[in-house]
Amino acid sequence: MQSVSALTIAAGRAEHLRNVIRGFRTQTQAPVELIVAVMQGAPYDDLPETDFPVRQILVPPVEGELPLSAARNRAAEAAMGDVLAFVDVDCIPNPSLIADYATAAEPGRGLIMGEVLYLREGATSGGLDFDLFDKIGVRHSDRAGPPQEGLRRCEDYRCFWSLNFAMNRADWDRSGGFDEGYVGYGGEDTDFGRVLDDRNIPIWWMKGARVYHQYHAHCMPPIHQVASVIRNAEYFASRWGHRTMEHWLHGFRMLGLIENTRTGLRILREPTEADFALCRQEPDMPYANTRRVLDKLEEIDAASRSGRDREAQVALAQADLIGIAAQ
């Protein structure tokens, strides 16, 4: 059986991290280590005891922005396992996660994305109850579900997200890791997926390797990160000839926060409390959803949200944001 290093990146959210560690303590196959890339000034204290080493590596913020790409790269560089299993700090691993990835992430297989279920506020108040999490957890409406069994090829690199994934060390080395030109929120996942596609490294959806996303208040589109998203969208364009995150940019523009000009995206104003009230995830919502906000802004009723006509309408509305404005 291949050895697996568990990796996470973290800033704040100490109790979330403790739950992640508690989840790794339940594994049917223990990780050889947990590496925490710490994106703050000091390491965490008062972490749960484990039967495997927990190593913290400081990767401090860059001018106040979280270095997400660099943190994942530093964690991977420090890891000793045959397989690198990346789990975000808000995601509790199911007891089979390490064993599932150890079996699936063979050399040459590529990148594998495990399952994600989202939990409402208070779901972890009674401790880690995986049967309960399986019962109450929900899948994200805008994400593809896992296959019925085994693996299914993901044909669109834009579907990659770094919440829960694994790669064999050989495939990770071939990828070159995340581009560290992305600093702050947004864009680095899509860029990494694009690199894999460019290098013919497959991406797979997997049945198993499940995590449970812990509730935390969030906004979608991420209006609390407008400047970071714009900067990283333009950086993506400098690398690939077009922007990414166009659904978020479309939401920002509909809210009147930005405009597209000949010389690039420009911020018009800061978000107001009314903007946050519209975009904020409420305690009864297991996840925030950009589509929900776009539908409200465009006054689209719920019955129309999942149709192909609706998807085509949104794609057309945001198409010009992929490139520079014509006027």
C-alpha positions in Angstrom: 0.0 0.0 0.0 1.3 3.4 -0.9 2.1 5.9 1.9 0.0 9.1 2.0 1.0 12.5 3.3 -2.0 14.6 4.4 -1.6 18.3 3.6 -3.6 21.4 4.5 -3.2 25.1 4.4 -4.6 27.3 7.2 -5.0 30.9 8.5 -7.2 31.3 11.6 -10.1 28.8 11.9 -8.3 26.9 14.7 -11.3 24.8 15.7 -11.8 23.8 12.0 -8.2 22.7 12.0 -8.7 20.7 15.2 -11.6 18.9 13.6 -9.5 18.1 10.5 -6.9 16.5 12.7 -9.6 14.6 14.6 -10.8 13.3 11.3 -7.3 12.1 10.3 -7.1 10.3 13.7 -10.1 8.1 12.6 -8.5 6.9 9.4 -8.6 3.2 8.5 -5.1 3.8 7.0 -3.2 6.5 8.9 -1.4 9.2 7.0 2.4 9.1 7.4 2.1 12.7 8.5 0.0 15.8 8.4 1.7 19.0 7.2 0.0 22.3 7.9 1.2 25.3 5.9 0.4 28.1 8.3 -0.4 31.4 6.6 -0.2 33.6 9.7 2.5 34.9 12.0 2.7 32.0 14.4 2.0 28.3 14.5 -1.1 26.8 16.1 -1.1 25.6 19.6 -3.3 23.3 21.6 -3.8 20.9 18.7 -5.1 17.3 19.3 -2.7 14.5 20.0 -2.1 12.1 17.1 -0.3 8.8 16.4 1.3 10.4 13.3 3.6 13.5 13.1 1.9 16.9 12.6 4.4 19.4 11.2 3.7 23.1 10.8 5.4 25.2 8.2 5.2 29.0 8.3 4.2 30.6 4.9 3.4 34.2 6.0 1.0 36.5 4.1 2.3 38.7 1.3 1.3 42.3 1.9 -1.7 41.2 3.8 -2.8 38.6 1.2 -2.9 34.8 1.8 -0.3 33.0 -0.4 -2.5 30.0 -1.2 -0.4 28.7 -4.1 2.9 29.1 -2.3 1.4 27.4 0.8 0.3 24.3 -1.1 3.7 24.1 -2.8 5.7 24.4 0.4 3.5 21.7 2.0 4.1 19.4 -1.0 7.9 20.0 -1.0 8.1 19.0 2.7 6.0 15.8 2.3 7.5 12.4 2.4 4.6 10.2 1.2 4.1 8.5 -2.1 0.7 10.2 -2.4 -0.1 13.9 -1.6 -3.6 14.3 -0.2 -4.7 18.0 -0.1 -7.6 18.8 2.2 -8.7 22.3 3.0 -8.7 23.4 6.6 -12.5 23.6 6.6 -13.0 20.0 5.4 -13.2 17.0 7.8 -11.9 13.8 6.2 -14.1 10.7 6.2 -12.3 7.7 7.8 -11.7 6.1 4.4 -10.1 9.1 2.7 -6.4 8.2 3.1 -7.0 4.5 2.1 -9.2 5.6 -0.9 -6.5 7.9 -2.2 -3.7 5.4 -1.5 -5.5 2.9 -3.8 -6.5 5.3 -6.5 -3.5 7.7 -6.9 -1.2 5.5 -8.8 1.8 6.9 -10.7 0.6 8.3 -14.0 -3.1 8.4 -12.9 -3.1 12.2 -12.6 -5.2 14.3 -10.2 -8.1 12.8 -8.3 -10.9 14.8 -6.7 -12.8 13.1 -3.9 -16.4 13.8 -2.8 -17.5 16.9 -0.8 -20.6 17.2 1.3 -21.5 20.6 2.9 -22.7 20.9 6.5 -24.9 23.5 8.0 -24.0 25.6 11.0 -23.8 23.6 14.2 -23.4 20.2 12.5 -20.1 19.5 14.4 -21.2 20.8 17.8 -21.7 17.2 19.0 -18.3 16.0 17.8 -17.5 14.0 14.7 -20.5 11.9 13.8 -19.8 10.6 10.3 -23.2 8.8 10.0 -24.9 12.1 10.8 -22.7 14.0 8.4 -23.6 11.5 5.6 -27.3 12.0 6.4 -27.4 15.8 6.6 -24.5 16.8 4.2 -25.5 18.1 0.8 -23.7 18.4 -2.5 -23.1 21.7 -4.1 -25.7 22.4 -6.8 -23.1 23.8 -9.2 -20.6 20.9 -8.9 -20.6 17.6 -10.7 -21.4 14.6 -8.4 -19.1 11.6 -8.1 -19.5 8.6 -10.3 -21.6 5.6 -9.1 -18.3 3.8 -8.4 -14.7 4.1 -9.2 -13.4 7.1 -11.3 -14.9 9.2 -14.0 -12.7 11.4 -16.3 -13.3 15.1 -15.9 -13.1 16.6 -19.3 -13.1 20.3 -18.3 -10.1 21.6 -16.4 -12.2 24.5 -15.1 -14.0 22.0 -12.8 -10.9 21.5 -10.7 -11.1 22.9 -7.2 -8.5 22.4 -4.5 -10.8 21.7 -1.6 -10.1 17.9 -1.7 -7.7 16.2 -4.1 -4.8 13.9 -4.3 -1.9 13.2 -6.7 0.9 10.7 -6.8 4.2 12.4 -6.1 5.4 11.6 -9.6 2.4 13.4 -11.1 2.7 16.3 -8.8 6.4 16.8 -9.8 5.4 16.6 -13.4 2.8 19.4 -12.9 5.3 21.8 -11.4 2.8 22.8 -8.6 0.7 25.9 -8.3 1.8 29.1 -10.0 2.9 31.5 -7.2 2.0 34.6 -9.2 -1.5 34.2 -7.7 -1.6 35.9 -4.3 -4.9 36.2 -2.4 -8.2 34.9 -3.4 -9.1 33.3 -6.8 -7.7 31.9 -10.0 -4.9 29.6 -8.8 -7.1 26.5 -9.0 -8.2 27.2 -12.6 -4.7 27.9 -13.6 -3.5 24.6 -12.1 -6.2 22.7 -14.0 -5.2 24.5 -17.2 -1.5 23.5 -16.6 -2.6 19.8 -16.1 -4.6 20.0 -19.3 -1.7 21.5 -21.2 0.6 18.8 -19.9 -1.9 16.0 -20.6 -2.2 15.1 -16.9 -5.8 13.7 -16.4 -8.3 15.0 -13.9 -10.7 12.5 -12.3 -13.9 12.6 -10.2 -13.8 9.8 -7.6 -16.5 7.9 -5.7 -15.1 8.0 -2.1 -12.3 10.0 -0.4 -15.1 12.1 1.0 -14.8 15.2 3.1 -17.4 17.2 5.0 -17.1 21.0 4.5 -17.6 22.8 7.9 -19.9 25.8 7.9 -18.4 29.3 7.9 -20.0 32.5 6.8 -19.0 33.3 3.2 -20.1 35.5 0.3 -20.7 34.4 -3.3 -19.8 36.0 -5.5 -16.8 36.9 -3.2 -17.5 40.7 -3.0 -15.1 40.8 0.0 -12.3 39.9 -2.4 -13.0 42.1 -5.4 -9.5 43.5 -5.7 -7.8 40.1 -5.4 -10.1 38.4 -7.9 -9.6 41.2 -10.5 -5.8 41.1 -10.0 -5.7 37.3 -10.4 -8.1 37.3 -13.3 -5.7 39.7 -15.1 -2.7 37.6 -14.2 -4.4 34.5 -15.6 -5.0 36.4 -18.8 -1.3 37.3 -19.0 -0.5 33.6 -18.9 -3.3 32.1 -21.1 -4.6 35.0 -23.2 -8.0 35.3 -21.6 -9.4 35.9 -18.1 -11.0 33.4 -15.8 -13.6 33.6 -12.9 -16.0 35.3 -15.4 -19.0 34.2 -13.4 -17.7 36.2 -10.3 -16.7 39.1 -12.5 -20.2 39.1 -14.1 -21.7 39.2 -10.6 -19.4 42.1 -9.6 -20.4 44.0 -12.7 -24.2 43.4 -12.2 -23.8 44.8 -8.7 -22.0 47.9 -10.1 -18.7 47.1 -8.3 -16.6 47.0 -11.5 -16.5 47.8 -15.2 -14.6 46.4 -18.1 -12.5 48.9 -20.0 -10.0 48.8 -22.9 -7.1 48.8 -20.4 -8.6 46.2 -18.0 -11.0 45.7 -15.2 -11.6 48.8 -13.0 -13.2 48.9 -9.5 -16.0 51.5 -9.3 -16.9 51.3 -5.6 -16.6 49.3 -2.4 -19.4 46.8 -1.6 -22.1 48.1 0.8 -24.0 46.3 3.5 -26.9 45.8 1.0 -24.5 44.0 -1.3 -23.3 41.8 1.6 -26.9 41.1 2.6 -27.6 39.8 -0.9 -24.4 37.7 -1.3 -23.8 36.5 2.3 -24.3 32.8 3.2 -26.9 32.5 5.9 -26.7 29.9 8.7 -29.4 27.7 7.1 -27.4 27.6 3.9 -24.8 24.8 3.7 -22.9 26.8 1.0 -22.8 30.1 -0.7 -23.9 30.2 -4.4 -23.1 32.7 -7.1 -25.9 31.4 -9.3 -28.5 32.2 -6.6 -27.3 35.8 -6.5 -27.2 36.2 -10.3 -30.8 34.8 -10.5 -32.0 37.4 -7.9 -30.3 40.2 -9.7 -31.8 39.2 -13.0 -35.1 38.3 -11.5 -35.0 34.7 -12.8 -37.5 32.4 -11.1 -36.4 29.1 -9.5 -38.0 27.0 -12.2 -35.7 28.5 -14.9 -32.4 28.2 -13.0 -31.3 24.8 -14.2 -32.3 24.9 -17.9 -29.9 25.1 -20.8 -31.4 28.4 -21.9 -30.5 29.9 -18.6 -26.9 28.6 -18.8 -26.6 30.0 -22.3 -28.0 33.4 -21.2 -25.4 33.7 -18.4 -22.6 32.6 -20.7 -23.5 35.2 -23.2 -23.8 37.9 -20.5 -20.4 37.3 -19.1 -18.6 36.5 -22.4 -16.9 39.9 -22.8 -15.4 39.6 -19.4 -13.1 36.8 -20.6 -11.3 39.4 -22.7 -10.7 43.1 -22.8 -13.7 45.3 -23.5 -14.1 46.5 -27.1 -15.0 50.0 -26.0 
